[in-house]
């Protein structure tokens, strides 16, 4: 009989717990969080079940009692690891000592289970101990491969360790049927890695998902479209952003930047003025407004705007550099030089600052020191083909002796693609290194024998060298067959015919070159004078 009474007591106790849990869930569903918390507290005191401790953590946070919630969270994590509680606690940890203590707690709770090593890995990640974080992340990877916070921390760890190939491999292997959040991360990291085509492909797929119009996603997608000069599609994204946020200053600023890069300066000006009215005092708006006004020829107004940007935010170097650029364009060379000297004292050696100093010194006639500054800019920024152009063209125009072919060879080595190689060949033509041009274009022509620009430029180089003129004529005729009214090609043929002594035919072609758009081109003008004896 005693046993039956005890069993009955247990039954009633179990029913009481179930009833209390039902009441807790009921109050939670009704939004009566304080009462739900009291039920959870009572249940935990009776049962010591960690589930109710987790509920106390959740309810305390919902009630805004964050320190209390933190205490419950730590108590829970001492008993077992839980993803939601871990992510709720970790943002409240403020210093390294607290992270060390939390790491010890987590490692004691998780043990050696690979599936739980994400948690210790994440703490190592927050501590900046990326090697240790990676070891734990690799263990947890197969269990968390579809969890955005893991993917973000894992990829950032690889990035900080310089393991970019592994990042690309991981991104390539991600499930193509990704969730929207994972798709955003995938496209974002492709962009960070310079894999813009892959990033654009992922974002375009996301854009087609009906109802997915996350503002953060649209902003990055617009940047990718602008980088790829897909401005028409960018217009659609801008319209969508503005449709939902017409009076949001940041959206109007983004729209202005888009218009600026697509060359719609009037449209950019309108957007920046609206953005500036919505939030006076944003330095980036004044910066882009300055660039827009300069593009419209209003250099004095542009200078006023960049000075406002600097007053609001004196730290970005690009603001100071743009101010110097504007001072040079307004002929205020001494003001620009003073600004340059101040920046030289304050900041590290910067290639663009050397370039600006070269421009300033060139304007006051100090050609040798200008050339030295262009060279310093090139040495510090040797992967930038424009630096080669600045230095070599200045040297050629001012009769400064430099080993032209040495620098052209270096420029060709750093050319990342065919378009860059062509750019270097154009540079070589500008500085009249025609023998070098001939050798390089012969190689490029072997890869594509039907590219009219290559055909024309090789023909012109041969004409300037005075060799193989018959072949040069054949090459330019091939170019004209593809593009019969290109004035550059017509000019080249006129010059070759003139070199061959066929002056009357040369006169016909040089007149056609002028007729089809080359009348103001310096080369056409020079050749016309020689051919027509003007």
C-alpha positions as CSV (number, residue, x, y, z in Angstrom):
1,X,0.0,0.0,0.0
2,X,2.9,2.3,0.8
3,X,4.4,1.8,-2.7
4,X,1.1,2.6,-4.4
5,X,0.8,5.9,-2.4
6,X,4.4,6.8,-3.5
7,X,3.6,6.0,-7.1
8,X,0.5,8.1,-6.9
9,X,2.5,11.0,-5.5
10,X,5.0,10.8,-8.4
11,X,2.2,10.7,-10.9
12,X,0.7,13.9,-9.4
13,X,4.1,15.6,-9.3
14,X,4.7,14.7,-13.0
15,X,1.2,16.0,-13.9
16,X,2.0,19.2,-12.0
17,X,5.3,19.7,-13.9
18,X,3.6,19.1,-17.3
19,X,0.8,21.4,-16.3
20,X,3.3,24.1,-15.3
21,X,5.2,23.7,-18.6
22,X,2.0,24.1,-20.5
23,X,1.2,27.2,-18.6
24,X,4.7,28.6,-19.3
25,X,4.2,28.0,-23.0
26,X,0.8,29.5,-22.9
27,X,2.0,32.7,-21.3
28,X,4.9,32.9,-23.7
29,X,2.5,32.6,-26.7
30,X,0.3,35.4,-25.2
31,X,3.4,37.7,-24.8
32,X,3.1,37.6,-21.0
33,X,6.9,37.1,-20.6
34,X,7.2,37.9,-16.9
35,X,4.6,35.3,-15.9
36,X,6.3,32.8,-18.3
37,X,9.6,33.5,-16.6
38,X,8.1,32.9,-13.2
39,X,6.8,29.5,-14.4
40,X,10.2,28.6,-15.9
41,X,12.0,29.6,-12.6
42,X,9.6,27.5,-10.6
43,X,10.0,24.5,-12.9
44,X,13.8,24.8,-12.8
45,X,13.8,24.9,-9.0
46,X,11.7,21.8,-8.9
47,X,13.5,19.7,-11.6
48,X,16.9,21.3,-12.2
49,X,16.3,20.5,-15.9
50,X,18.6,22.8,-18.0
51,X,15.8,23.3,-20.5
52,X,14.0,25.6,-18.1
53,X,17.3,27.4,-17.3
54,X,17.5,28.1,-21.0
55,X,14.0,29.4,-21.0
56,X,14.9,31.7,-18.1
57,X,17.8,33.0,-20.2
58,X,15.5,33.7,-23.2
59,X,12.8,35.4,-21.1
60,X,15.3,37.5,-19.2
61,X,16.7,38.8,-22.5
62,X,13.2,39.5,-23.8
63,X,12.5,41.5,-20.6
64,X,15.7,43.6,-21.0
65,X,17.4,42.1,-17.9
66,X,20.6,41.5,-19.8
67,X,23.0,40.9,-16.8
68,X,20.5,38.5,-15.3
69,X,20.2,36.7,-18.7
70,X,24.0,36.5,-18.9
71,X,24.2,34.8,-15.6
72,X,21.5,32.3,-16.6
73,X,23.3,31.8,-19.9
74,X,26.6,31.0,-18.2
75,X,24.9,28.6,-15.8
76,X,23.3,26.8,-18.7
77,X,26.5,26.5,-20.7
78,X,28.2,24.9,-17.6
79,X,25.7,22.1,-18.0
80,X,25.5,21.7,-21.8
81,X,26.4,23.5,-25.1
82,X,23.6,25.2,-27.0
83,X,23.9,27.2,-30.2
84,X,21.3,29.8,-29.3
85,X,22.5,30.4,-25.8
86,X,26.2,30.6,-26.9
87,X,25.4,33.2,-29.5
88,X,23.3,35.1,-26.9
89,X,26.2,35.2,-24.4
90,X,29.2,35.8,-26.5
91,X,28.5,39.4,-27.5
92,X,28.4,40.4,-23.9
93,X,32.0,39.3,-23.3
94,X,34.1,42.5,-23.3
95,X,37.8,41.6,-22.8
96,X,40.4,39.0,-23.3
97,X,40.3,37.7,-19.7
98,X,36.6,37.1,-19.9
99,X,37.2,35.3,-23.3
100,X,39.8,33.1,-21.7
101,X,37.5,32.2,-18.8
102,X,34.6,31.5,-21.3
103,X,36.9,29.4,-23.4
104,X,37.8,27.2,-20.4
105,X,34.1,26.8,-19.5
106,X,33.1,25.9,-23.1
107,X,36.0,23.4,-23.5
108,X,35.1,21.7,-20.2
109,X,31.4,21.4,-21.4
110,X,32.0,20.4,-25.0
111,X,34.8,17.9,-24.3
112,X,36.5,16.4,-27.3
113,X,33.4,16.1,-29.6
114,X,34.3,17.3,-33.1
115,X,30.6,18.4,-33.6
116,X,31.0,20.9,-30.7
117,X,34.5,22.3,-31.6
118,X,32.9,25.2,-33.4
119,X,32.3,26.9,-30.0
120,X,35.9,26.9,-28.9
121,X,37.0,27.7,-32.4
122,X,34.8,30.8,-32.4
123,X,36.2,32.0,-29.2
124,X,39.8,31.5,-30.5
125,X,38.6,33.5,-33.6
126,X,37.4,36.4,-31.4
127,X,40.7,36.3,-29.5
128,X,42.6,36.6,-32.8
129,X,44.3,33.2,-32.4
130,X,43.4,32.2,-36.0
131,X,45.7,29.1,-36.2
132,X,43.9,27.5,-33.3
133,X,40.5,28.7,-34.5
134,X,41.2,27.0,-37.9
135,X,42.0,23.6,-36.2
136,X,38.7,23.6,-34.4
137,X,36.7,25.0,-37.4
138,X,38.0,22.2,-39.6
139,X,36.8,19.6,-37.0
140,X,33.3,21.3,-36.9
141,X,33.1,22.0,-40.6
142,X,30.9,19.1,-41.7
143,X,28.5,19.8,-38.9
144,X,28.1,23.5,-39.5
145,X,28.6,23.8,-43.3
146,X,25.2,25.4,-43.7
147,X,25.3,27.8,-40.7
148,X,26.0,31.4,-41.8
149,X,27.9,32.5,-38.7
150,X,30.2,29.5,-39.0
151,X,30.8,30.1,-42.7
152,X,31.5,33.8,-42.1
153,X,34.0,33.2,-39.2
154,X,35.6,30.3,-41.1
155,X,36.1,32.3,-44.3
156,X,37.4,35.3,-42.4
157,X,39.9,33.1,-40.6
158,X,41.2,31.7,-43.9
159,X,41.4,35.3,-45.2
160,X,43.4,36.5,-42.2
161,X,45.8,33.5,-42.6
162,X,46.2,34.3,-46.3
163,X,44.7,31.0,-47.4
164,X,42.8,32.5,-50.4
165,X,43.0,29.3,-52.6
166,X,41.3,27.4,-49.8
167,X,38.6,30.1,-49.6
168,X,37.9,29.8,-53.3
169,X,37.7,26.0,-53.1
170,X,35.3,26.2,-50.1
171,X,33.1,28.7,-51.9
172,X,33.1,26.7,-55.1
173,X,32.0,23.6,-53.2
174,X,29.1,25.3,-51.4
175,X,25.7,23.9,-52.3
176,X,24.3,25.8,-55.3
177,X,20.9,25.6,-53.8
178,X,22.0,27.9,-51.0
179,X,19.7,29.8,-48.7
180,X,19.5,33.5,-49.2
181,X,21.8,34.3,-46.3
182,X,24.4,31.8,-47.4
183,X,24.1,33.0,-51.0
184,X,24.8,36.6,-49.8
185,X,27.9,35.4,-48.0
186,X,29.1,33.4,-51.0
187,X,28.8,36.3,-53.4
188,X,30.3,38.7,-50.8
189,X,33.4,36.7,-50.3
190,X,33.8,36.0,-54.1
191,X,33.9,39.8,-54.5
192,X,36.4,40.2,-51.7
193,X,38.7,37.7,-53.4
194,X,38.5,39.5,-56.7
195,X,36.3,36.7,-58.2
196,X,33.9,39.3,-59.5
197,X,32.3,37.2,-62.2
198,X,31.5,34.4,-59.8
199,X,30.2,36.9,-57.2
200,X,28.0,38.5,-59.9
201,X,26.6,35.2,-60.9
202,X,25.6,34.3,-57.4
203,X,24.1,37.7,-56.8
204,X,22.2,37.6,-60.1
205,X,20.7,34.3,-59.1
206,X,19.7,35.7,-55.7
207,X,18.2,38.8,-57.4
208,X,15.8,36.5,-59.3
209,X,14.5,35.0,-56.0
210,X,11.0,36.5,-55.7
211,X,10.6,38.5,-52.5
212,X,14.3,38.6,-51.6
213,X,15.1,42.3,-51.5
214,X,17.3,42.6,-48.5
215,X,18.7,46.1,-48.6
216,X,22.2,45.0,-47.6
217,X,22.2,42.6,-50.5
218,X,20.9,45.2,-53.0
219,X,23.7,47.6,-52.0
220,X,26.5,45.1,-52.6
221,X,24.8,43.9,-55.8
222,X,24.7,47.4,-57.1
223,X,28.4,47.9,-56.4
224,X,29.2,44.7,-58.3
225,X,27.1,45.8,-61.3
226,X,28.9,49.2,-61.3
227,X,32.3,47.5,-61.1
228,X,31.4,45.5,-64.2
229,X,29.9,48.6,-65.9
230,X,26.5,46.9,-66.1
231,X,24.9,50.3,-65.5
232,X,21.5,49.5,-67.1
233,X,20.9,46.6,-64.6
234,X,22.3,48.9,-61.9
235,X,19.6,51.5,-62.7
236,X,16.9,48.8,-62.0
237,X,18.5,48.0,-58.6
238,X,18.7,51.8,-57.8
239,X,15.0,52.2,-58.7
240,X,14.2,49.3,-56.4
241,X,16.2,50.8,-53.5
242,X,14.6,54.2,-53.9
243,X,11.1,52.8,-54.3
244,X,11.2,51.5,-50.7
245,X,13.4,54.2,-49.2
246,X,12.9,57.4,-51.2
247,X,13.8,59.6,-48.2
248,X,16.7,57.6,-46.9
249,X,19.9,59.7,-47.2
250,X,22.1,56.6,-47.6
251,X,20.1,55.2,-50.5
252,X,20.2,58.6,-52.2
253,X,24.0,58.7,-51.7
254,X,24.4,55.2,-53.2
255,X,22.2,56.3,-56.1
256,X,24.4,59.3,-56.6
257,X,27.6,57.2,-56.6
258,X,26.0,54.9,-59.2
259,X,25.1,57.8,-61.4
260,X,28.6,59.2,-61.0
261,X,30.3,56.1,-62.1
262,X,28.0,55.5,-65.1
263,X,28.8,59.1,-66.2
264,X,25.5,60.7,-65.5
265,X,26.9,63.7,-63.7
266,X,23.7,65.7,-63.7
267,X,21.8,62.8,-62.2
268,X,24.6,62.3,-59.6
269,X,24.5,66.0,-58.7
270,X,20.7,65.8,-58.0
271,X,21.1,62.7,-55.8
272,X,23.9,64.1,-53.8
273,X,22.1,67.4,-53.2
274,X,19.0,65.5,-52.0
275,X,21.2,63.2,-49.8
276,X,23.0,66.3,-48.3
277,X,19.7,67.9,-47.5
278,X,18.4,64.8,-45.8
279,X,21.5,64.5,-43.6
280,X,23.7,67.6,-43.5
281,X,27.3,66.8,-42.5
282,X,28.1,63.4,-44.2
283,X,31.7,63.8,-45.5
284,X,31.4,61.2,-48.2
285,X,28.5,63.1,-49.8
286,X,30.6,66.3,-49.9
287,X,33.5,64.2,-51.4
288,X,31.5,62.8,-54.2
289,X,29.7,66.1,-54.7
290,X,33.1,67.6,-55.2
291,X,34.1,65.0,-57.8
292,X,30.8,65.5,-59.6
293,X,31.1,69.3,-59.7
294,X,34.7,68.9,-61.0
295,X,33.4,66.6,-63.7
296,X,30.9,69.3,-64.7
297,X,33.8,71.9,-64.8
298,X,32.8,73.8,-61.6
299,X,36.3,73.4,-60.0
300,X,35.9,76.3,-57.5
301,X,32.7,74.8,-56.2
302,X,34.3,71.4,-56.1
303,X,37.1,72.8,-54.0
304,X,34.6,74.2,-51.5
305,X,32.9,70.8,-51.2
306,X,36.1,68.9,-50.7
307,X,37.2,71.3,-48.0
308,X,33.9,70.7,-46.3
309,X,34.5,67.0,-46.4
310,X,38.0,67.4,-44.9
311,X,36.6,69.7,-42.1
312,X,34.0,67.0,-41.3
313,X,36.4,64.1,-41.5
314,X,40.1,65.0,-41.7
315,X,41.5,61.5,-41.8
316,X,40.7,59.9,-45.2
317,X,43.8,60.4,-47.4
318,X,41.7,60.4,-50.6
319,X,40.0,63.6,-49.5
320,X,43.3,65.4,-49.1
321,X,44.6,64.0,-52.4
322,X,41.5,65.1,-54.2
323,X,41.9,68.6,-52.7
324,X,45.5,68.7,-54.1
325,X,44.2,67.6,-57.5
326,X,41.7,70.4,-57.6
327,X,44.3,73.0,-56.5
328,X,46.5,71.9,-59.4
329,X,43.6,72.2,-61.8
330,X,42.9,75.7,-60.5
331,X,46.5,76.7,-61.0
332,X,47.1,77.0,-57.2
333,X,50.4,75.1,-57.4
334,X,52.1,76.6,-54.4
335,X,49.0,75.8,-52.3
336,X,49.1,72.3,-53.6
337,X,52.8,71.9,-52.8
338,X,52.3,73.2,-49.2
339,X,49.6,70.6,-48.7
340,X,51.8,67.9,-50.2
341,X,54.7,68.8,-47.9
342,X,52.4,68.7,-44.8
343,X,51.1,65.2,-45.9
344,X,54.6,64.0,-46.4
345,X,55.5,64.8,-42.8
346,X,52.3,63.2,-41.5
347,X,51.8,60.0,-43.5
348,X,53.7,57.1,-44.9
349,X,55.2,57.2,-48.4
350,X,52.3,56.9,-50.7
351,X,52.7,56.4,-54.5
352,X,49.8,58.7,-55.4
353,X,51.3,61.5,-53.2
354,X,54.5,61.1,-55.2
355,X,52.5,61.3,-58.4
356,X,50.7,64.5,-57.3
357,X,54.1,66.0,-56.3
358,X,55.4,65.1,-59.7
359,X,52.4,66.9,-61.3
360,X,53.0,70.0,-59.2
361,X,56.7,70.2,-59.9
362,X,56.1,69.7,-63.6
363,X,53.8,72.7,-63.6
364,X,56.4,75.0,-62.1
365,X,59.1,73.7,-64.6
366,X,61.2,71.5,-62.2
367,X,61.2,68.7,-64.8
368,X,64.0,66.6,-63.2
369,X,62.5,66.5,-59.7
370,X,59.1,65.9,-61.3
371,X,60.6,62.9,-63.1
372,X,62.1,61.6,-59.9
373,X,58.7,61.7,-58.1
374,X,57.0,59.9,-61.0
375,X,59.7,57.2,-60.7
376,X,59.2,57.0,-56.9
377,X,55.4,56.5,-57.5
378,X,56.2,53.8,-60.0
379,X,58.6,52.0,-57.6
380,X,56.0,51.9,-54.8
381,X,53.2,51.0,-57.1
382,X,54.8,48.8,-59.7
383,X,51.7,46.8,-60.5
384,X,49.8,49.9,-61.6
385,X,50.3,50.4,-65.4
386,X,49.4,54.1,-65.2
387,X,52.5,54.7,-63.1
388,X,54.6,53.4,-66.0
389,X,52.7,55.7,-68.3
390,X,53.2,58.8,-66.1
391,X,56.9,58.2,-65.8
392,X,57.8,57.2,-69.3
393,X,55.6,59.8,-71.1
394,X,57.0,62.6,-68.9
395,X,60.6,61.5,-69.6
396,X,59.9,61.3,-73.4
397,X,58.2,64.7,-73.5
398,X,61.0,66.4,-71.6
399,X,64.0,64.7,-73.1
400,X,65.0,62.8,-70.0
401,X,67.1,59.8,-70.7
402,X,65.7,56.6,-69.2
403,X,65.9,52.9,-70.2
404,X,62.5,52.9,-71.9
405,X,62.5,49.3,-73.0
406,X,63.5,48.1,-69.5
407,X,60.4,49.7,-68.0
408,X,58.2,48.6,-70.9
409,X,59.4,45.0,-70.4
410,X,58.5,45.3,-66.6
411,X,55.1,46.8,-67.5
412,X,54.4,43.9,-69.8
413,X,55.3,41.4,-67.1
414,X,52.8,42.8,-64.7
415,X,50.1,43.0,-67.3
416,X,47.3,40.7,-66.1
417,X,45.5,40.1,-69.3
418,X,45.5,40.8,-73.0
419,X,43.8,44.2,-72.6
420,X,46.7,45.3,-70.3
421,X,49.3,44.1,-72.8
422,X,47.6,46.2,-75.5
423,X,47.7,49.2,-73.1
424,X,51.5,48.8,-72.7
425,X,51.9,48.6,-76.5
426,X,49.9,51.9,-76.8
427,X,52.2,53.4,-74.2
428,X,55.2,52.2,-76.2
429,X,53.8,53.9,-79.3
430,X,53.2,57.1,-77.4
431,X,56.9,57.2,-76.5
432,X,57.9,56.2,-80.0
433,X,59.5,52.8,-79.1
434,X,58.4,51.3,-82.3
435,X,60.9,48.4,-82.4
436,X,59.6,47.2,-79.0
437,X,56.0,47.7,-80.3
438,X,56.8,45.6,-83.4
439,X,58.1,42.7,-81.3
440,X,55.3,42.7,-78.8
441,X,52.5,43.1,-81.4
442,X,53.9,40.3,-83.5
443,X,53.4,38.0,-80.6
444,X,50.0,39.3,-79.8
445,X,49.0,38.9,-83.4
446,X,49.9,35.3,-83.4
447,X,47.1,34.8,-80.8
448,X,44.5,36.7,-82.8
449,X,45.3,37.5,-86.4
450,X,41.9,39.2,-87.1
451,X,41.9,41.9,-84.4
452,X,41.8,45.2,-86.4
453,X,43.5,47.3,-83.8
454,X,46.5,44.9,-83.6
455,X,46.7,44.9,-87.4
456,X,46.7,48.6,-87.6
457,X,49.1,49.3,-84.8
458,X,51.7,46.8,-86.2
459,X,51.3,48.4,-89.6
460,X,51.9,51.8,-88.1
461,X,55.0,50.6,-86.1
462,X,56.4,49.1,-89.3
463,X,55.8,52.4,-91.1
464,X,57.5,54.4,-88.4
465,X,60.5,52.1,-88.5
466,X,60.5,52.3,-92.3
467,X,60.6,48.5,-92.8
468,X,58.4,45.9,-94.5
469,X,56.2,48.7,-95.9
470,X,54.5,46.3,-98.3
471,X,53.5,44.0,-95.5
472,X,52.4,47.1,-93.4
473,X,50.0,48.1,-96.3
474,X,48.6,44.5,-96.3
475,X,48.0,44.6,-92.5
476,X,46.2,48.0,-92.6
477,X,44.1,46.9,-95.5
478,X,43.0,43.9,-93.4
479,X,42.1,46.2,-90.6
480,X,40.1,48.5,-93.0
481,X,38.3,45.5,-94.4
482,X,36.9,44.9,-90.9
483,X,36.4,48.6,-90.0
484,X,36.4,50.6,-93.3
485,X,35.7,54.0,-91.7
486,X,38.0,54.1,-88.7
487,X,40.0,57.3,-89.1
488,X,43.0,55.8,-87.2
489,X,43.2,53.1,-89.8
490,X,42.7,55.5,-92.7
491,X,45.5,57.7,-91.3
492,X,47.8,54.7,-91.0
493,X,47.2,53.7,-94.6
494,X,47.8,57.3,-95.8
495,X,51.1,57.4,-93.9
496,X,52.3,54.1,-95.3
497,X,51.4,55.2,-98.9
498,X,53.3,58.5,-98.3
499,X,56.3,56.5,-97.1
500,X,56.0,54.4,-100.3
501,X,56.0,57.5,-102.4
502,X,52.4,57.2,-103.5
503,X,51.5,60.7,-102.5
504,X,48.3,61.2,-104.4
505,X,46.8,58.0,-102.9
506,X,48.1,59.1,-99.5
507,X,46.3,62.5,-99.9
508,X,43.0,60.7,-100.7
509,X,43.2,58.6,-97.5
510,X,44.4,61.4,-95.2
511,X,41.4,63.5,-96.3
512,X,39.1,60.6,-95.6
513,X,40.7,60.2,-92.1
514,X,39.8,63.9,-91.5
515,X,36.3,63.4,-92.8
516,X,35.5,60.4,-90.6
517,X,36.4,62.1,-87.3
518,X,40.2,62.7,-87.3
519,X,40.3,66.4,-88.2
520,X,41.4,67.5,-84.8
521,X,43.6,64.4,-84.0
522,X,47.3,65.6,-83.7
523,X,48.6,62.7,-85.7
524,X,46.2,63.2,-88.5
525,X,47.0,67.0,-88.5
526,X,50.7,66.3,-88.6
527,X,50.4,63.7,-91.4
528,X,48.1,65.8,-93.4
529,X,50.6,68.7,-93.4
530,X,53.4,66.4,-94.5
531,X,51.4,64.7,-97.2
532,X,49.7,67.8,-98.6
533,X,52.8,70.0,-98.1
534,X,50.9,72.5,-96.0
